[in-house]
Amino acid sequence: MADSRPFAPLARDAMAYVLAGGRGSRLLELTDSRAKPAVYFGGKTRIIDFALSNAINSGIRRIGVATQYKAHSLIRHLQNGWNFLRPGRNESFDILPASQRVSEDQWYAGTADAVYQNIDIIEAYAPKYIVILAGDHIYKMDYEIMLQQHVDAGADVTVGCLEVPRMEAVGFGVMHVDEHYQITDFVEKPKDPPAIPGRPDVALASMGIYVFETNFLMDQLRRDASDPNSQRDFGKDIIPHIVRHGKAVAHRFNRSVVRSAMEPDNEAYWRDVGTVDAYWQANIDLTDIVPPLDIYDRDWPIWTYAEINPPAKFVHDEDGRRGTAISSLVSGDCIISGGSLNRSLVFTGVRVHSYSQLDHAIALPQSHIGRSARVKNAVIDRGVVIPDGLVIGEDPEARRQALSQNKFRNLPRHQADDRPAELLTGMRILSVASEVFPLIKTGGLADVAGALPGALAGLGGDVTTMLPGYPVVLAALARSNARVERLPLAPVLGAEASILAVELAGLKLFVLDIPELYDRLGGPYSDAGGHDFPDNWRRFAALSKAGARVAQGAVAGYRPDILHAHDWQAALAPVYLAASNRPRPRTVLTIHNLAFQGNYPSHVFPELDLPAATWSIAGVEYYGNVGFLKGGLHACDVVTTVSPTYAEEIVTEGGGMGLDGLLRGRGSRLVGIVNGIDTDVWNPEADPAIAAGYSAADLKPRSHNKRALEGEFGLRREDGPIFAVVSRLTWQKGLDLVAGICSEIVARGIRLVVVGSGEAMIEGAFQAAHSKHPDRVGVRIGYDEPLSHRVQAGADAILIPSRFEPCGLTQLYGLRYGCIPVVAKVGGLADTVVDANYAAVGAAAATGVIFSPPDEASLLGAVDRTLGLYEDAGVWRKMQAAAMKSDVSWEKSARIYAGLYRDLMKE
């Protein structure tokens, strides 16, 4: 182990920046739903915990983690397990997703770009040194020793390196060094790796660990960003440039490796775990009597998120049915119920049932091993159920396997002994939507379509989203460098078509590529002038038709259990399926806004490629027109909408918009499930778009965001409240009401910020208010995602006076950010906000202000009531804290969807 010392003076002035955005595609199914750094390891931890623990144990107390590919699992782990660093102690922990640093549809371009995009955050902390780390390796290392070498050598960069057999270095960045270990050349993955001087069979391979003085690195990153030929990569661009023009020094890992004090002669253990074989072997290494990596060393602990779980339990004691574990690691909440383990690791919540055997196997959390099953030399992914009696991996010639949900979806299921497995084990859902955040967004539909798949993945659901190949979507694919597989598809409604299968922005996607229909300027529904495309009926009938074909097996190897269509644009998919004589999945249609129904003249019907029988009252015929949504509501198995109150409103004559009779007829097949939001994207503690992070427990930093908002909108700086509008500026949203009382709002000492676009008359009214009160009313016409975060973080209250609102997401963002929602008593607004009445205020349960009816007088009364609450600082802080503690995540709603899907599958 490294020499102990009372202080780490260089580490105290350093920041660790962890690159944790990679998939690790060679880990196959293990990274289908999580980034490589988030993969479980060692019975309890995640891979990233090793780099982070090394930083903490080395004395570094400022850490940033750059995430990218399928970051949800990783971010949740970091938030749960690494939130103990406190700014008040000159500590920090920042999570930096790519989608929040740049435009909605662009990822980090390379490892160097992942740092460059966050220069503002790094420079705000002003560390003297920065240590760049890869977040996907298993090792223990004292970075203080590397820092000390960097300073002593007067280096511009110090590169951590391993001594490896020369011909094994072909997969690394490899260094030429002189006798003083100064790097004279740096080459990526050379066919003939250079040897260390005097040691012809050994090469120095880069560990992906670099030390810089911060100011020097910032200069290099800015220089590199201006180079059009750069790949924005440390190994390919930054390090070679410094080798040519500065001083680069190699730091040998065996100088700073942390070994156990009990086994000081152990090898310098470092593993990439980049393949299933390597991952399996590194885990099994831990079952050795004296493991090469000591995870029991209390002098250098591996920190992680420790769930509160009951102890592991071993039960049954009879011949052939005895709960045993030999040379194995067993985590909490495991029940070894009459099964046996040999040289195996079982993570939290695993169930090993009677007469089963695990031999050199790894079972990730919540997996279940059925009775009499035998598993050898395999990795069982989270939540997988191994059916009773199944034998895996005993063929001596077989390669080690990573066993995911999908590998077992067609095998029989059996009741587990101890408790049921995850709700959606092995279930595939095809989601068909016209927009998906962060690729293309005009409203809340995109947010739901983008966030629900991740929430369902946490329950074992495997969601693939189909959307049209708009230019902005295809451009995002081109920029991402993600592997895109083009799949053939027969012509759709007479147009040549194909499907682009890709994983991007944490989503599994089928992008429907029909240039004739989607390759055009403008938005998803209208041209650059704001006029609807006249052939929208064809464009979205094609989306529905393609979705139905894929649901029936048009893509080889893919057949979903559920097709989930969103709004009128996808509503014909259940119609096409119902009209087919072929086997079909169960179907769900979600109404996001009943006002948009997709009604078109009857002359388009012959072009839809539907049987003549569907032109009927029980089909798509709707008062002599073609009704896309109406047809889907008839044909689908279940209708959902986005809040329980809205589900009640749309079966009334006043709220049903002509479809109330049909919806009443669906009875219990109409379900209201309130939307959630992505609480990783919308997180005031770690939001890189805002001036200062804060929490319900510490609201003081929120004032910095208010000051920043004043500056951004040119508002007069004062102590009074700021009210905000972030919305489509339309009659439905009631924004004409806000514009109508703007002068009265200003007269009360309230400043107003408006962000949005919509109806010209409402836009003009707000612009006129700004002209009249330039330092009291700030207006930004247009939509800006990062700006919406800054408004929620800086404003005191947000006005949402909708005349009808299926669910609404703006009030959920407001709750999450302590921006008190002032809402009309309609739809999802009524379901998600607790009014500040006398009882709720007294119980510290109030989270907003609700008014009715949606008119100017009621809205002004709500403004006055909100102002009175604001002037009582104690009451206001309690409301903000209660709002921020509201459960606005997808967790509860995703479980409702999961139950709905599961029940459909039983029918």
RAPE-V161531 format. One line per field, one symbol per residue. ss: DSSP state (2 for helix, 1 for strand, 0 for the rest). Layout:
ss=???
//
This chain:
ss=0000000022220111111100002222222000022201100011022222222222000111111000022222222220000022200111111222000000000022222200222222200011111100011010222222222220001111111112222220111110000111111100000001001001111111111112222222222220000000022222222222200111112220100000000000011000022222222220000000000002220000000000001110110011011100110000111001110011000011000011100110000110000111011100001100001100000000111002220000000000000000000111110001000100022222222222222000011111110022222222220000111111110011111111110011111110222200000001000001000222222222222222200000000001111122220222222200000001111110000000110222222200022200000011001112222222200111100222222000000000022222222221110000000000000000000000000000022222222222200000000111110010000022222202222220001111110102222222222222000011111000222222222200111100000000022222222001111100222222001002222200000111100002222222222222222022222222222200000022222222222222220
//
